[in-house]
Structure formats: structure tokens, C-alpha cells
Amino acid sequence: MADAYHDVSAVEAAVALANTWMPIRGKDALETVEQLGDFLAEHPVGRDRSGAGPTEADLAEVRAVRETVRAVLERADTDPAGAATLINDGLRRSRATPTLRHDRDDRWRIEVASDDDRPGAHLAATTLTALAGVIAALGPGRLGVCAGPTCRATYVDLSRNGSKQYCTRTCAHRASVAAYRSRTSDR
């Protein structure tokens, strides 16, 4: 069902890309070309087809894509029109082109990729298209920022009931424990 609207690996890559910046901790997991190479190896949706490794220019471009993806995830629920504008502008900049492909499972799929060989352009095309697919199919409320008081990680809720509020079970558990302690200390 899920892949009828979006590519789950591209959605996961979008969230992972946005979460390479950890604003509460002030940490950035995309500071070096090596870190970018590791990210692209782990999330091949943005891989450079030229075969050359990433460059400083690629790093700067991917960091700009990250800002756009993170902004979409942060504002989709509260400002869907603004999020749509960010997605559309990002897709235009990446020169995203839809292509109809026949896959191994004898199904037809629409794939959106950049006609440019830069990893940032591919990453923008695939991640922004995936987020657009989630918004179109499930609604903008499925994109968000963790409700944990000490966390600003982003998430995409692909669950059936669409009730996700936390980036991970760990954050949800921490919030639950904090609420319990707060209730019991008032007694």
C-alpha cells in the first residue's frame, strides 16, 4: 500500500538527511566530505552516478538540500502551502524529471530523478518527491517534529492511524516517564 504513493527508502532518506542537523545539541553530522560520502553510501537515493566521490561543492549543495527538507518537515503540518512552495522550488532547482519504469515485480512505477549527475540534485529530487507523495496521499499532518521537550528530530508518520508525535520510541518513553514523574511528584 505505502509504495503506491511514495518510495519508503526515499522518505527514510529525507528524514535521515534532516536529522543530520541536531539543533538542540548543536551537532552537525554533515560537516565533512567524508561524512557526506558515508551518508550517500547509507542512503543511495542521492548517489552520484559519475562514480567520483563527493566534493566540497557537493557537500555545500547537500547541506542546502537538507535545509529545504528540514523546513518542509518542520512546517508541513502548520503551513502546508509554504511546505508545498519549498518542495516545488526545490524540485525545480534540482531539475527533477518524472520517468515511468517497469520494475522487477512486473509493476510500473513513476520515478523522479534529476537529469544532473550531482548527488545533491538527485537527493533533492528523490527526497522532495517522496515528501510530496506523503503529503498528497496521507496529508501534511504526517510530517512533523518530535514532541519530546529535548528533541527536535523530524519524522514522517506512515502508520495506519497517523498518531505519531515522537521521532522514536525512546523519545516517547522519555516523555511518558517524565509525565508519570510529574504526576506522582504532585501527590
C-alpha positions as CSV (number, residue, x, y, z in Angstrom):
1,M,0.0,0.0,0.0
2,A,2.6,2.6,1.1
3,D,4.7,2.4,-2.1
4,A,1.7,3.3,-4.2
5,Y,2.2,6.9,-3.1
6,H,5.8,7.2,-2.2
7,D,9.2,5.4,-2.0
8,V,9.7,4.5,1.6
9,S,13.5,4.4,1.2
10,A,13.4,8.0,-0.1
11,V,11.1,9.0,2.8
12,E,13.6,7.5,5.2
13,A,16.5,9.3,3.4
14,A,14.6,12.6,3.7
15,V,14.2,12.1,7.5
16,A,17.8,10.9,7.9
17,L,19.0,13.9,6.0
18,A,17.0,16.4,8.0
19,N,18.2,14.7,11.2
20,T,21.9,15.1,10.4
21,W,21.4,18.5,11.9
22,M,20.6,18.3,15.7
23,P,19.7,21.8,16.7
24,I,19.2,21.1,20.4
25,R,22.6,19.6,20.7
26,G,24.2,21.9,18.2
27,K,25.7,18.9,16.3
28,D,26.0,18.5,12.6
29,A,26.7,15.1,11.1
30,L,27.3,16.6,7.6
31,E,30.3,18.8,8.2
32,T,32.9,16.9,6.1
33,V,33.0,15.4,2.6
34,E,33.7,12.0,4.3
35,Q,30.5,12.3,6.3
36,L,28.6,13.1,3.1
37,G,30.2,10.0,1.5
38,D,29.0,7.9,4.4
39,F,25.5,9.3,4.2
40,L,25.3,8.7,0.5
41,A,26.5,5.1,0.9
42,E,23.9,4.5,3.6
43,H,21.1,6.3,1.5
44,P,21.8,5.6,-2.1
45,V,18.9,7.6,-3.4
46,G,21.3,10.6,-3.7
47,R,24.3,8.7,-5.0
48,D,26.4,10.3,-7.7
49,R,26.2,8.4,-10.9
50,S,29.5,9.7,-12.2
51,G,31.4,7.3,-9.9
52,A,33.6,10.0,-8.4
53,G,33.4,10.7,-4.7
54,P,31.6,13.7,-3.3
55,T,33.3,17.1,-3.4
56,E,33.2,20.2,-1.2
57,A,30.7,21.7,-3.7
58,D,28.5,18.5,-3.3
59,L,28.7,19.0,0.5
60,A,27.5,22.6,0.2
61,E,24.7,21.6,-2.1
62,V,23.5,18.7,0.0
63,R,23.6,20.9,3.1
64,A,21.3,23.4,1.2
65,V,19.0,20.5,0.3
66,R,19.0,19.5,4.0
67,E,17.8,22.9,4.9
68,T,14.9,22.6,2.5
69,V,13.9,19.1,3.5
70,R,14.1,20.0,7.2
71,A,12.0,23.2,6.6
72,V,9.4,21.0,4.8
73,L,9.2,18.5,7.7
74,E,9.0,21.3,10.3
75,R,6.3,23.3,8.7
76,A,4.1,20.9,6.7
77,D,1.6,20.5,9.5
78,T,1.3,24.2,10.3
79,D,1.9,25.8,6.9
80,P,1.1,23.2,4.1
81,A,1.1,25.9,1.4
82,G,4.6,27.1,2.5
83,A,5.8,23.5,2.6
84,A,4.4,22.9,-0.9
85,T,6.2,26.0,-2.2
86,L,9.5,24.8,-0.7
87,I,9.0,21.4,-2.3
88,N,8.2,22.9,-5.7
89,D,11.1,25.3,-5.7
90,G,13.5,22.5,-4.6
91,L,12.2,20.2,-7.4
92,R,12.7,23.0,-10.0
93,R,16.2,23.7,-8.8
94,S,17.2,20.1,-8.9
95,R,15.7,19.8,-12.5
96,A,13.6,16.8,-11.4
97,T,12.1,14.8,-14.2
98,P,9.5,12.0,-13.8
99,T,10.2,8.8,-15.6
100,L,7.9,5.7,-16.0
101,R,9.8,2.5,-15.2
102,H,9.0,-1.2,-15.2
103,D,10.4,-2.9,-12.1
104,R,11.4,-6.5,-11.2
105,D,8.0,-7.2,-9.7
106,D,6.3,-6.6,-13.1
107,R,4.9,-3.4,-11.8
108,W,5.0,0.1,-13.4
109,R,6.3,2.9,-11.2
110,I,6.9,6.6,-11.6
111,E,10.4,7.5,-10.6
112,V,11.5,11.1,-10.2
113,A,15.2,11.9,-10.6
114,S,17.4,14.7,-11.6
115,D,19.0,14.8,-15.1
116,D,22.1,16.2,-13.4
117,D,24.8,13.9,-12.0
118,R,25.3,15.9,-8.8
119,P,24.4,13.9,-5.6
120,G,22.6,17.0,-4.2
121,A,20.3,17.2,-7.2
122,H,19.4,13.5,-7.0
123,L,18.9,13.7,-3.3
124,A,16.6,16.8,-3.7
125,A,14.6,15.2,-6.5
126,T,14.0,11.9,-4.7
127,T,13.5,13.1,-1.1
128,L,11.3,16.1,-2.0
129,T,9.2,13.9,-4.4
130,A,8.8,11.4,-1.6
131,L,7.7,14.0,0.9
132,A,5.3,15.4,-1.7
133,G,3.9,11.9,-2.2
134,V,3.2,11.6,1.5
135,I,1.5,15.0,1.7
136,A,-0.6,14.2,-1.3
137,A,-1.6,10.7,-0.2
138,L,-1.8,11.0,3.6
139,G,-1.9,14.7,4.4
140,P,0.6,17.3,5.6
141,G,0.0,16.3,9.3
142,R,2.1,13.1,8.7
143,L,5.3,15.2,8.6
144,G,6.5,16.7,11.9
145,V,9.0,17.4,14.6
146,C,9.4,15.3,17.7
147,A,7.2,16.4,20.6
148,G,10.0,15.5,23.1
149,P,11.0,18.6,25.1
150,T,14.7,18.0,24.5
151,C,14.5,16.8,20.9
152,R,14.0,18.5,17.5
153,A,14.3,15.4,15.3
154,T,11.9,15.2,12.4
155,Y,9.8,12.2,11.4
156,V,7.3,11.1,8.7
157,D,4.3,9.1,10.1
158,L,3.5,6.2,7.7
159,S,1.4,4.4,10.3
160,R,-2.3,3.5,9.7
161,N,-3.7,5.7,12.4
162,G,-1.4,8.7,11.8
163,S,-0.9,9.5,15.5
164,K,2.9,9.7,15.7
165,Q,4.2,12.5,17.9
166,Y,7.8,11.4,18.6
167,C,10.7,10.6,16.4
168,T,11.5,7.3,18.2
169,R,10.1,5.0,20.9
170,T,12.9,6.2,23.1
171,C,11.6,9.8,22.9
172,A,8.0,8.7,23.5
173,H,9.2,6.6,26.5
174,R,11.1,9.6,28.0
175,A,8.1,11.8,27.6
176,S,5.9,9.1,29.2
177,V,8.3,8.7,32.2
178,A,8.6,12.5,32.6
179,A,4.8,12.8,32.7
180,Y,4.5,10.0,35.2
181,R,7.1,11.5,37.4
182,S,5.4,14.9,37.2
183,R,2.0,13.4,38.2
184,T,3.4,11.3,41.1
185,S,5.6,14.2,42.5
186,D,2.4,16.4,42.8
187,R,0.9,13.9,45.3
